[in-house]
Structures are given as structure tokens and as C-alpha cells.
Amino acid sequence: MERSVDLLQPLWRALVVFRVVTWVFAGFGVWTRWDGIVHPYGAVLQLAVMGVWTAVSSYGYSIRWGRRNTRLAFVDLIVTVGCMYATLWAQPLVDIRAGASVLTSVWAAGPVLALAISRGRDGGLLGAATISVALLSLRGIDNVSKILSNVQLLLVAGLVVGYAATTMRRAGERLRSAIAAESATAERLRLSRSIHDGVLQVLAQVQRRGTAIGGEALELAELAAEQEVALRTLMSPRPAVGEGDRVDLCRLLLPLATTRVEVVVPAGPVLLPAATASELVAAVKEALSNVTKHAGPDARAWVVVEEVGEEVVVSIRDDGIGTTPARLEQARVDGHLGVSQSIRGRITDLGGTVTVHTAPGEGTEWELKV
């Protein structure tokens, strides 16, 4: 699967083609300047070494499409610098500094592109700097102005290809994540159909029959109803969405649904930093725990998630017996830390706000904003 979504393959293939074409171009340059070369057969030997390395490096890059190839790219850089200095087999150093060509020509840019693909911008710049220093040492300080355009082209190539490779690598990672999420969703849907046709129908039947029979069977009906809700939540087709360290708050809250707790979330993901989402879910759990303890045996609760501008608002409302703000404050003074620490403390630490509305006989509503 990883190979099928590897977006770097075209870059590696282009590099191999570039190596072959520029080697042919270097050979053509030797042929056209044959009469001006002091040691022509030294140039032939240099071309032979370049040709062998072109074949070896191309094979090495080809059998590892899309992988980082860092070691091979560094070896390529070393060999290429050696081939540049091998021009001395064909031309004396004094002639090169007087204007004779370095026979590797554009072929020397190969490891710059390889490092850019493998290591991104920094690798491309490292390769460009190394080739530029080697070229400068051959040409001499007095010829800096003459090789400046070549140095600029190497740096631009390293930057552009490195940036493109980094972008494509990130895109490939996101594509792999999307494919994995799609596969997981498809499998979840398949299981959902199977469970719906079997387990859920059985649980629904047990709930109906237990309620109708009453007595001890009523407890069995309630357990069946709870398990039905839990299974429906577990098999929800909502995809697992996340970006970096951000998670979907809705996926964390949906499992809190029971026969007496309904969780209502937006259709799209509500992304929050993982730590923030974890603390917010913990506060919601504490609020639901208070409903169980204090709202009455028949109380129902609703958890509603909303995005309002740049804020995320989570409301926890119940239809229980309610209380008064004075009693909540008295509970805090008496050392009951559920409200003051588990709810208010968590949200305050996140830089958010907590509002509570309650009255005797009217239930309680918590509003958590982050």
C-alpha cells in the first residue's frame, strides 16, 4: 500500500533520466572539444568512470523508489566531486583556471538533486554548497565571477527540488493516513451491517420482552438497552480525523452515550489539541457523574457540542431535580472538589470559562467554553 501512494517516485525516475542524459551531454562536449584537450584519452577515462557510476547510482536509486536513499546520495556526492577533479587527467590545472571546461559539466548537479529529494531543502543546499566549493577550487578564486551563475543555479535547484520533495513527502503521508482511515471506515461499516442484522436485533428483542414481562426481567431489559447504545456508538461510521497533535473531540465524546445520556455533535470534526480535548472530556465526565449522583434516578442528560467562531462550546444539560447556585458554592466550601476542581479547575487551566444554570425542579446546565 505504501508504494502505491508514494509521490516521490517521479522525482527519483527523473533523477535517473537526468543522470543518463547529462552523461551523454558530457560525452558530446568532450567530442566537440577533442582537439583542445591536452590529454584526450584522460578525458575518455574520466567519461568511462562517470558512465560506470551513472549506471551504478541509477540502479541504486531505481531499486529503492521513493525511499530516502541518503547514504547513496552522499556516496554519489563524493564520487561526483572525485570525477570533477578527474578533469585533471585531461587538462592541467593552469588550463582549467585559464578557461578550459570542467568535463563533468551539468552531470555534477546529480547529487544535489538526489540529496534534495532524499533530505529536502537542507540536503539540496548541502549538495549545492559542496559542488560549488569543488568547482571554485578548480577554477580558482580569481574566477569567482565566472562561476557565479553556476553556483546560483545549483542553489536554486537544491532549494526548489528540496521544497517540492518535502511537500510531496508530507502529501504522501496524509494520503496514506486518508487511505487507512477509509479502509477502517469501510471495515467498520461492514461490521455494522453484520452486527445490525444479528446482535442489535437480539438486544432490541430482549429489551422489549424484558420490559413487557417486568419484575426481574426489567433489569435485564435495561442492561440490553445500555449494550445496544454502546454497540451503536462503537460502530458509528464517523471517520477518525486528526491533524498532527489535534484530535476530533466528537469521537472522544460519542462513547459517553447511554440509554440516559444523549450526545449531539456536529457533522464535521471538531479538532482540538490532544491535551485540551482530554481535559475537556474529563470535565464532561465529571458533570455526567454529578447527574448520576444528584439529579435523581430518572434524570436524563444531553451533551451538545458546538463551534462558535473560534470557541468550542460543550453543554451538559439534565432534566433532574436541579439545585441552587448557593448550594454549589457551599459544596465547594465544604471541600467537595468535583465542581471546583474537576470541572471549573480543568476548564480554567485551559483558558476557558464555565457557566452553570440551575434551579430547583428545572435541572442543571453546564456550559464549557474553550
C-alpha positions as CSV (number, residue, x, y, z in Angstrom):
1,M,0.0,0.0,0.0
2,E,2.8,2.4,0.9
3,R,4.4,2.0,-2.5
4,S,1.1,2.7,-4.3
5,V,0.8,6.2,-2.7
6,D,4.5,7.1,-2.9
7,L,4.5,10.5,-4.6
8,L,8.3,10.7,-4.8
9,Q,8.7,8.0,-7.4
10,P,8.5,10.5,-10.3
11,L,11.3,12.6,-8.8
12,W,13.6,9.6,-8.4
13,R,12.9,8.5,-12.0
14,A,13.5,12.0,-13.3
15,L,16.9,12.0,-11.4
16,V,17.9,8.7,-13.2
17,V,17.0,10.2,-16.6
18,F,18.8,13.4,-15.7
19,R,22.0,11.4,-14.9
20,V,21.9,9.5,-18.2
21,V,21.1,12.5,-20.3
22,T,23.8,14.7,-18.7
23,W,26.4,12.0,-19.1
24,V,25.6,11.8,-22.8
25,F,25.9,15.6,-22.9
26,A,29.3,15.5,-21.2
27,G,30.5,13.0,-23.8
28,F,29.2,15.2,-26.6
29,G,31.2,18.1,-25.0
30,V,34.4,16.0,-25.0
31,W,33.8,15.1,-28.6
32,T,33.3,18.7,-29.8
33,R,36.4,19.9,-27.8
34,W,38.6,16.9,-28.7
35,D,41.3,18.9,-30.4
36,G,41.6,21.4,-27.5
37,I,42.0,18.7,-24.8
38,V,45.7,18.3,-23.7
39,H,45.2,14.6,-22.8
40,P,42.2,13.3,-24.8
41,Y,42.5,9.7,-23.5
42,G,42.4,11.0,-20.0
43,A,39.1,12.6,-20.9
44,V,37.9,9.2,-22.2
45,L,38.9,7.5,-19.0
46,Q,37.1,10.2,-17.0
47,L,33.9,9.6,-19.1
48,A,34.2,5.9,-18.6
49,V,34.3,6.3,-14.8
50,M,31.4,8.7,-15.0
51,G,29.5,6.2,-17.1
52,V,30.1,3.3,-14.7
53,W,29.0,5.4,-11.8
54,T,25.9,6.7,-13.6
55,A,24.9,3.0,-14.2
56,V,25.6,2.1,-10.5
57,S,23.9,5.0,-9.0
58,S,20.9,4.8,-11.3
59,Y,20.4,1.1,-10.4
60,G,20.7,2.0,-6.7
61,Y,18.1,4.7,-6.9
62,S,15.8,2.6,-9.1
63,I,15.6,-0.4,-6.8
64,R,14.6,1.9,-3.8
65,W,12.0,4.1,-5.4
66,G,10.7,6.7,-3.0
67,R,12.9,5.8,0.0
68,R,15.3,8.4,1.4
69,N,18.4,6.9,-0.3
70,T,20.5,9.2,2.0
71,R,23.6,7.0,2.1
72,L,23.7,6.5,-1.7
73,A,23.1,10.2,-2.2
74,F,26.2,11.1,0.0
75,V,28.3,8.5,-1.8
76,D,27.1,10.0,-5.1
77,L,28.2,13.4,-3.9
78,I,31.7,12.1,-3.0
79,V,32.1,10.2,-6.3
80,T,30.9,13.2,-8.3
81,V,33.4,15.5,-6.6
82,G,36.1,13.0,-7.4
83,C,35.0,12.9,-11.1
84,M,35.2,16.7,-11.2
85,Y,38.8,16.6,-10.0
86,A,39.4,13.8,-12.6
87,T,39.3,16.5,-15.2
88,L,43.0,17.0,-14.3
89,W,43.6,13.7,-16.2
90,A,42.6,15.6,-19.3
91,Q,43.5,19.2,-18.6
92,P,46.3,20.7,-16.5
93,L,45.0,22.9,-13.6
94,V,46.5,26.0,-15.1
95,D,44.4,25.5,-18.3
96,I,41.3,25.0,-16.3
97,R,41.9,28.2,-14.4
98,A,42.6,29.9,-17.8
99,G,39.1,28.9,-19.0
100,A,39.2,25.3,-20.1
101,S,36.0,23.4,-19.3
102,V,35.4,21.1,-16.3
103,L,34.4,18.0,-18.2
104,T,31.7,16.8,-15.8
105,S,29.6,19.8,-16.9
106,V,25.9,19.6,-15.8
107,W,26.3,16.0,-14.8
108,A,27.8,17.2,-11.5
109,A,24.4,18.5,-10.4
110,G,23.1,14.9,-9.9
111,P,23.9,14.5,-6.2
112,V,22.5,18.0,-5.5
113,L,19.1,16.7,-6.8
114,A,19.5,13.4,-5.0
115,L,20.1,15.0,-1.7
116,A,17.3,17.4,-2.2
117,I,14.8,14.5,-2.9
118,S,16.2,12.5,0.0
119,R,16.7,15.1,2.7
120,G,14.7,18.1,1.5
121,R,15.8,21.7,1.4
122,D,18.8,21.3,3.7
123,G,20.1,18.3,1.8
124,G,19.8,20.2,-1.5
125,L,21.7,23.2,-0.1
126,L,24.4,20.9,1.3
127,G,24.9,19.2,-2.0
128,A,24.9,22.6,-3.9
129,A,27.5,24.1,-1.5
130,T,29.8,21.0,-1.8
131,I,29.7,21.0,-5.6
132,S,30.2,24.8,-5.7
133,V,33.3,24.6,-3.4
134,A,34.8,21.9,-5.6
135,L,34.1,23.9,-8.7
136,L,35.7,27.0,-7.1
137,S,38.8,25.1,-6.1
138,L,39.3,24.0,-9.7
139,R,38.6,27.4,-11.2
140,G,40.4,29.5,-8.6
141,I,39.4,32.5,-6.6
142,D,40.2,34.8,-9.5
143,N,37.4,33.2,-11.5
144,V,34.6,33.6,-8.9
145,S,32.6,35.9,-11.1
146,K,32.7,33.4,-14.0
147,I,31.2,30.5,-12.0
148,L,28.7,32.6,-10.0
149,S,25.8,31.8,-12.4
150,N,26.6,28.0,-12.0
151,V,26.6,28.4,-8.2
152,Q,23.3,30.2,-8.3
153,L,21.7,27.5,-10.5
154,L,22.9,24.8,-8.1
155,L,21.5,26.6,-5.1
156,V,18.1,27.3,-6.8
157,A,17.9,23.6,-7.9
158,G,18.6,22.4,-4.4
159,L,16.0,24.7,-2.8
160,V,13.3,24.1,-5.4
161,V,13.6,20.4,-5.6
162,G,14.1,20.0,-1.9
163,Y,11.0,22.0,-1.2
164,A,9.0,20.0,-3.7
165,A,10.2,16.7,-2.3
166,T,9.3,17.8,1.3
167,T,5.9,18.9,0.2
168,M,5.3,15.7,-1.8
169,R,6.5,13.5,1.1
170,R,4.0,15.2,3.5
171,A,1.3,14.9,1.0
172,G,2.1,11.2,0.7
173,E,1.9,10.7,4.4
174,R,-1.5,12.5,4.5
175,L,-2.7,10.3,1.6
176,R,-1.6,7.2,3.4
177,S,-3.5,8.3,6.5
178,A,-6.6,9.0,4.4
179,I,-6.5,5.6,2.8
180,A,-6.0,3.9,6.2
181,A,-9.0,5.9,7.6
182,E,-11.1,5.0,4.6
183,S,-10.2,1.3,4.9
184,A,-11.0,1.4,8.7
185,T,-14.4,3.1,7.9
186,A,-15.3,0.5,5.3
187,E,-14.5,-2.3,7.7
188,R,-16.5,-0.6,10.4
189,L,-19.5,-0.3,8.1
190,R,-19.2,-4.0,7.1
191,L,-19.1,-5.0,10.8
192,S,-22.0,-2.6,11.5
193,R,-24.2,-4.3,8.9
194,S,-23.3,-7.7,10.4
195,I,-24.0,-6.6,14.0
196,H,-27.2,-4.8,13.0
197,D,-28.5,-7.9,11.4
198,G,-27.7,-10.0,14.4
199,V,-26.6,-8.7,17.8
200,L,-28.5,-5.4,17.8
201,Q,-31.8,-7.1,16.8
202,V,-31.4,-9.6,19.6
203,L,-30.7,-6.9,22.1
204,A,-33.7,-4.9,21.0
205,Q,-35.9,-8.0,21.3
206,V,-34.5,-8.7,24.8
207,Q,-35.3,-5.1,25.8
208,R,-38.9,-5.3,24.5
209,R,-39.6,-8.6,26.1
210,G,-37.9,-7.8,29.4
211,T,-39.9,-4.5,29.6
212,A,-43.2,-6.4,28.9
213,I,-42.5,-9.1,31.4
214,G,-41.4,-6.8,34.2
215,G,-40.1,-7.9,37.5
216,E,-36.5,-9.2,37.5
217,A,-36.6,-9.2,33.7
218,L,-36.8,-5.4,33.7
219,E,-33.2,-5.2,34.9
220,L,-32.2,-7.5,32.0
221,A,-34.0,-5.2,29.6
222,E,-32.2,-2.1,30.9
223,L,-28.8,-3.9,30.5
224,A,-29.7,-4.9,27.0
225,A,-30.7,-1.3,26.2
226,E,-27.4,0.0,27.5
227,Q,-25.4,-2.5,25.5
228,E,-27.4,-1.6,22.4
229,V,-26.5,2.0,22.7
230,A,-22.9,1.2,23.4
231,L,-22.6,-1.0,20.3
232,R,-24.3,1.6,18.1
233,T,-21.8,4.2,19.3
234,L,-18.9,1.9,18.8
235,M,-19.9,1.0,15.3
236,S,-20.5,4.6,14.3
237,P,-19.1,5.3,10.8
238,R,-17.7,8.6,11.9
239,P,-14.1,8.7,10.4
240,A,-11.0,9.1,12.6
241,V,-9.8,12.6,11.7
242,G,-6.8,14.3,13.1
243,E,-4.0,16.7,12.1
244,G,-0.7,16.4,13.9
245,D,-1.4,16.5,17.6
246,R,-5.0,17.6,17.1
247,V,-7.9,15.1,17.6
248,D,-11.6,15.1,17.0
249,L,-13.4,16.0,20.2
250,C,-16.6,14.4,18.9
251,R,-15.1,11.0,18.6
252,L,-14.0,11.2,22.3
253,L,-17.4,12.3,23.5
254,L,-19.6,9.9,21.5
255,P,-18.8,6.8,23.6
256,L,-20.3,8.6,26.6
257,A,-23.8,8.0,25.2
258,T,-26.0,5.6,27.2
259,T,-29.7,5.0,27.5
260,R,-30.0,8.1,29.6
261,V,-27.2,10.2,28.1
262,E,-27.6,11.5,24.5
263,V,-24.5,13.0,22.8
264,V,-25.2,15.5,19.9
265,V,-22.2,16.5,17.8
266,P,-21.7,18.4,14.5
267,A,-21.4,16.5,11.3
268,G,-17.8,17.6,10.8
269,P,-14.8,17.1,13.1
270,V,-14.1,19.5,16.0
271,L,-10.3,19.5,16.2
272,L,-8.6,20.4,19.4
273,P,-5.1,19.8,20.7
274,A,-5.0,16.3,22.3
275,A,-4.3,17.6,25.8
276,T,-7.1,20.1,25.6
277,A,-9.6,17.6,24.3
278,S,-8.6,15.1,27.1
279,E,-9.2,17.7,29.8
280,L,-12.5,18.8,28.3
281,V,-13.7,15.2,28.1
282,A,-12.7,14.7,31.7
283,A,-14.8,17.7,32.8
284,V,-17.8,16.4,30.8
285,K,-17.5,13.0,32.5
286,E,-17.4,14.7,35.9
287,A,-20.6,16.7,35.0
288,L,-22.3,13.5,34.0
289,S,-21.2,11.9,37.2
290,N,-22.9,14.7,39.1
291,V,-26.1,14.0,37.1
292,T,-26.0,10.3,38.2
293,K,-25.3,11.2,41.9
294,H,-27.6,14.3,42.4
295,A,-30.1,14.7,39.6
296,G,-32.4,11.9,40.5
297,P,-32.8,8.2,39.5
298,D,-34.9,9.0,36.4
299,A,-32.9,12.0,35.2
300,R,-31.7,12.1,31.5
301,A,-28.8,14.1,30.2
302,W,-27.8,15.7,26.9
303,V,-24.3,16.6,25.8
304,V,-24.2,19.1,22.9
305,V,-21.0,20.2,21.1
306,E,-20.9,23.4,19.1
307,E,-18.3,25.5,17.3
308,V,-19.0,29.2,17.8
309,G,-16.4,31.3,16.0
310,E,-13.0,30.4,17.5
311,E,-14.6,28.8,20.6
312,V,-15.7,25.3,21.2
313,V,-18.8,25.1,23.5
314,V,-19.9,21.9,25.2
315,S,-23.2,22.0,27.1
316,I,-24.2,19.3,29.6
317,R,-27.9,19.6,30.5
318,D,-30.1,17.3,32.6
319,D,-33.8,17.3,33.5
320,G,-33.2,16.3,37.1
321,I,-34.2,17.9,40.4
322,G,-31.8,20.8,40.0
323,T,-30.2,22.8,42.8
324,T,-29.3,26.4,43.6
325,P,-26.0,28.3,43.0
326,A,-25.7,28.8,46.8
327,R,-25.7,25.0,47.3
328,L,-23.0,24.6,44.7
329,E,-20.9,27.3,46.4
330,Q,-21.5,25.6,49.8
331,A,-20.3,22.3,48.3
332,R,-17.1,23.9,47.3
333,V,-16.6,25.4,50.7
334,D,-17.3,22.0,52.3
335,G,-14.4,20.5,50.3
336,H,-16.4,18.7,47.6
337,L,-13.9,19.1,44.7
338,G,-16.0,17.7,41.8
339,V,-17.3,21.1,40.7
340,S,-14.4,23.4,41.8
341,Q,-11.5,21.3,40.5
342,S,-12.7,18.5,38.1
343,I,-14.9,20.9,36.1
344,R,-14.1,24.6,36.8
345,G,-10.4,23.9,37.5
346,R,-9.8,22.0,34.3
347,I,-11.5,24.5,32.1
348,T,-9.9,27.5,33.8
349,D,-6.5,25.9,33.3
350,L,-7.3,25.6,29.6
351,G,-8.0,29.4,29.5
352,G,-11.8,28.7,29.1
353,T,-14.9,29.7,31.0
354,V,-17.6,27.7,32.9
355,T,-21.2,28.8,33.3
356,V,-23.8,26.9,35.3
357,H,-27.6,27.4,35.2
358,T,-29.7,25.6,37.7
359,A,-32.8,26.0,39.8
360,P,-34.9,23.6,41.9
361,G,-37.1,21.4,39.7
362,E,-35.5,22.8,36.5
363,G,-32.5,20.6,36.1
364,T,-28.9,21.8,35.6
365,E,-27.0,23.0,32.6
366,W,-23.2,23.4,32.4
367,E,-21.7,25.4,29.6
368,L,-17.9,24.8,29.0
369,K,-16.1,27.2,26.6
370,V,-12.6,26.7,25.4
